[in-house]
Amino acid sequence: MIIKWLFLILFLILVFGAWAFFQYGISYLARFSSFFNDSSGKEITSVIKNTIPPAPPVIDPLPEATNSAILEVFGEAEFSSELSLFLNGKVINNIIIGDSGKFRVGDIGLNDGENIIFALATNMAGNKSQESVRQTIILDKEPPKLKIEFPENKQSFSGDEKEVVIRGETEGDATITVNERKVVIDLGGRFEAPYSLTDGANTIIILVGDRAGNQTKEELIIYYRP
């Protein structure tokens, strides 16, 4: 008799347990599974979004030197990122990059001498790119030196002295023309330019330019008579 009651109680417990599992357990398992999957997905997505930096910006090539204190910079960067432009290590401008990926930053005030320019981009997740290639531009407003050693202004020649050699000195990296004809300069800045005189007054214009665009001009009047 007791055994029958034990079997009956055990049977009722099993039936109640099965009913409770199907009534509540499956729902809780589904919620737990859904929560786990959502959390994992969000975590993976978050990791992807938060760890991939934008590509480094690209700044169009700048001149090695200029005589203008105001510079304009063009380039490309990842769209929707924030571009930070640096001049000599300090941020001088922040702009949001549009869909085209191209940017322009104008009215950049240069310092006398050397100026180092580079940029980096920050995406919407806060990740920063590596720096762009650093470019150096020299602000030089001084005209190049020019010294004419021979001949002297208003000097006169005659007879067999119909051809003279104009000699002088300037900066080693300058360019020089004599009456629009290019002249070779050695590493020390010295130059020689043969010139054939014509009867009467000869106007000789010597023009020197440096890489920043500055120029120095000298005009000589040389007289010749047969």
C-alpha positions as CSV (number, residue, x, y, z in Angstrom):
1,M,0.0,0.0,0.0
2,I,2.8,2.4,0.9
3,I,4.6,1.6,-2.3
4,K,1.6,2.5,-4.4
5,W,1.3,5.9,-2.6
6,L,5.0,6.5,-3.2
7,F,4.7,5.7,-6.9
8,L,1.6,8.0,-7.1
9,I,3.4,10.9,-5.4
10,L,6.4,10.4,-7.7
11,F,4.2,10.4,-10.7
12,L,2.4,13.6,-9.7
13,I,5.8,15.3,-9.1
14,L,7.0,14.3,-12.6
15,V,3.8,15.5,-14.2
16,F,3.9,18.8,-12.3
17,G,7.6,19.3,-13.2
18,A,7.0,18.6,-16.9
19,W,4.1,21.1,-16.9
20,A,6.1,23.7,-15.2
21,F,9.0,23.3,-17.6
22,F,6.8,23.6,-20.7
23,Q,4.9,26.5,-19.1
24,Y,7.9,28.6,-18.0
25,G,11.2,27.0,-18.7
26,I,11.2,27.2,-22.5
27,S,10.3,30.9,-22.3
28,Y,13.1,31.6,-20.0
29,L,15.5,29.6,-22.1
30,A,14.4,31.5,-25.2
31,R,14.9,34.8,-23.5
32,F,18.3,33.8,-22.2
33,S,19.4,32.6,-25.6
34,S,18.1,35.8,-27.2
35,F,20.0,37.9,-24.7
36,F,23.2,36.0,-25.1
37,N,23.0,36.2,-28.9
38,D,22.2,39.9,-28.9
39,S,24.9,40.6,-26.4
40,S,27.5,38.7,-28.4
41,G,26.4,40.4,-31.6
42,K,26.6,43.8,-30.1
43,E,29.9,43.1,-28.5
44,I,31.4,41.8,-31.8
45,T,30.0,44.8,-33.7
46,S,31.2,47.1,-31.0
47,V,34.7,45.6,-31.2
48,I,34.8,46.1,-35.0
49,K,33.5,49.6,-34.9
50,N,35.8,50.7,-32.0
51,T,39.1,49.2,-33.2
52,I,39.4,50.0,-37.0
53,P,41.0,53.4,-37.5
54,P,40.5,55.4,-40.7
55,A,43.2,55.5,-43.3
56,P,45.8,58.3,-42.9
57,P,44.9,61.4,-44.8
58,V,46.8,62.4,-48.0
59,I,47.9,66.0,-48.4
60,D,48.6,67.1,-52.0
61,P,52.3,67.9,-52.5
62,L,53.3,71.4,-51.2
63,P,56.1,73.6,-52.6
64,E,59.5,73.3,-50.9
65,A,59.5,77.1,-50.4
66,T,57.3,80.1,-50.8
67,N,57.4,83.9,-50.4
68,S,53.7,84.0,-49.4
69,A,52.8,83.9,-45.8
70,I,49.3,82.5,-46.6
71,L,49.0,78.8,-47.7
72,E,46.2,76.7,-49.0
73,V,46.2,72.9,-48.5
74,F,44.3,70.3,-50.5
75,G,44.0,66.6,-49.9
76,E,41.8,63.5,-49.2
77,A,40.6,61.7,-46.1
78,E,38.0,59.2,-45.1
79,F,34.5,60.6,-45.5
80,S,32.6,61.5,-42.3
81,S,35.8,61.6,-40.4
82,E,37.1,64.7,-38.6
83,L,40.3,66.0,-40.1
84,S,42.8,67.7,-37.8
85,L,45.5,69.8,-39.6
86,F,48.7,70.4,-37.8
87,L,51.3,73.2,-38.3
88,N,54.6,72.8,-36.4
89,G,52.9,70.3,-34.0
90,K,49.8,72.4,-33.2
91,V,46.3,71.8,-34.4
92,I,45.3,74.8,-36.6
93,N,42.0,73.5,-38.1
94,N,39.4,70.8,-37.6
95,I,36.9,70.0,-40.4
96,I,34.4,67.2,-41.2
97,I,35.1,65.4,-44.4
98,G,32.2,65.2,-46.9
99,D,31.2,62.3,-49.1
100,S,33.7,63.1,-51.8
101,G,36.6,62.5,-49.3
102,K,38.3,65.7,-50.5
103,F,39.2,68.7,-48.4
104,R,40.6,72.2,-48.7
105,V,42.0,74.3,-45.9
106,G,42.8,77.9,-46.7
107,D,44.2,80.9,-45.0
108,I,47.0,79.0,-43.2
109,G,49.4,81.5,-41.7
110,L,53.0,80.4,-42.1
111,N,55.9,81.3,-39.9
112,D,59.2,82.6,-41.2
113,G,61.6,79.8,-42.0
114,E,60.6,76.1,-41.7
115,N,57.0,75.0,-41.4
116,I,56.0,71.3,-40.9
117,I,52.5,70.4,-42.0
118,F,50.7,67.1,-41.5
119,A,47.1,65.8,-40.7
120,L,45.3,62.9,-39.0
121,A,41.7,61.7,-39.2
122,T,39.3,60.6,-36.4
123,N,36.3,58.5,-37.3
124,M,32.8,58.6,-35.6
125,A,33.9,55.8,-33.1
126,G,36.8,58.0,-31.9
127,N,39.6,56.1,-33.5
128,K,42.5,58.1,-34.8
129,S,44.4,57.4,-38.0
130,Q,48.2,57.5,-38.4
131,E,49.7,60.8,-39.4
132,S,49.8,61.8,-43.0
133,V,53.3,62.2,-44.6
134,R,54.9,65.3,-43.1
135,Q,55.7,68.0,-45.5
136,T,58.1,70.9,-44.9
137,I,57.7,74.3,-46.6
138,I,60.0,77.2,-46.1
139,L,58.7,80.8,-45.9
140,D,61.4,83.0,-47.4
141,K,60.6,86.6,-48.3
142,E,64.2,87.7,-48.8
143,P,65.3,88.3,-52.4
144,P,68.5,86.4,-53.5
145,K,71.8,88.2,-53.3
146,L,73.5,89.2,-56.6
147,K,77.0,90.6,-57.0
148,I,78.3,91.6,-60.4
149,E,82.1,91.5,-60.4
150,F,82.6,92.2,-64.1
151,P,81.9,94.4,-66.0
152,E,81.0,97.6,-64.3
153,N,77.9,99.5,-65.2
154,K,78.6,102.1,-68.0
155,Q,81.9,100.5,-68.8
156,S,83.2,101.0,-72.3
157,F,84.9,98.5,-74.6
158,S,86.4,98.8,-78.1
159,G,88.2,97.0,-80.9
160,D,88.8,93.3,-80.1
161,E,86.8,93.5,-76.8
162,K,83.6,92.9,-78.6
163,E,82.8,89.8,-76.4
164,V,82.9,90.2,-72.6
165,V,82.4,87.6,-69.9
166,I,79.9,88.7,-67.3
167,R,81.1,87.3,-63.9
168,G,79.4,87.4,-60.5
169,E,78.1,85.5,-57.5
170,T,74.6,84.6,-56.2
171,E,73.0,81.8,-54.1
172,G,73.9,78.3,-55.0
173,D,70.3,77.1,-55.4
174,A,69.2,80.1,-57.4
175,T,68.5,80.4,-61.1
176,I,69.9,83.2,-63.2
177,T,69.3,84.6,-66.7
178,V,71.2,87.1,-68.7
179,N,68.9,88.8,-71.2
180,E,66.5,85.8,-70.8
181,R,69.3,83.3,-71.5
182,K,69.8,80.8,-68.7
183,V,73.2,80.7,-67.1
184,V,74.9,77.8,-65.2
185,I,75.7,78.4,-61.5
186,D,78.3,76.3,-59.6
187,L,77.7,74.9,-56.1
188,G,79.3,78.0,-54.6
189,G,76.9,80.3,-56.4
190,R,79.5,81.7,-58.9
191,F,78.6,82.2,-62.6
192,E,80.2,83.3,-65.9
193,A,78.2,84.3,-69.0
194,P,79.8,85.3,-72.3
195,Y,78.1,88.1,-74.0
196,S,78.7,89.6,-77.5
197,L,78.4,93.4,-77.7
198,T,76.9,95.4,-80.5
199,D,77.9,98.9,-81.6
200,G,76.8,101.6,-79.1
201,A,75.0,101.1,-75.9
202,N,74.2,97.5,-74.8
203,T,71.5,96.9,-72.2
204,I,72.2,93.8,-70.1
205,I,69.5,92.6,-67.7
206,I,70.6,90.0,-65.1
207,L,67.7,88.3,-63.3
208,V,68.1,86.0,-60.3
209,G,65.3,83.9,-58.8
210,D,65.2,81.6,-55.7
211,R,63.0,78.6,-55.1
212,A,60.6,80.7,-53.0
213,G,59.8,82.9,-56.0
214,N,61.8,85.9,-54.9
215,Q,63.8,87.8,-57.5
216,T,66.7,90.2,-57.8
217,K,67.3,92.2,-60.9
218,E,70.3,94.2,-62.1
219,E,70.6,96.2,-65.2
220,L,73.9,97.2,-66.8
221,I,74.6,99.6,-69.7
222,I,77.8,98.6,-71.5
223,Y,79.2,100.7,-74.4
224,Y,81.1,99.4,-77.4
225,R,82.8,101.1,-80.3
226,P,84.8,99.3,-83.0
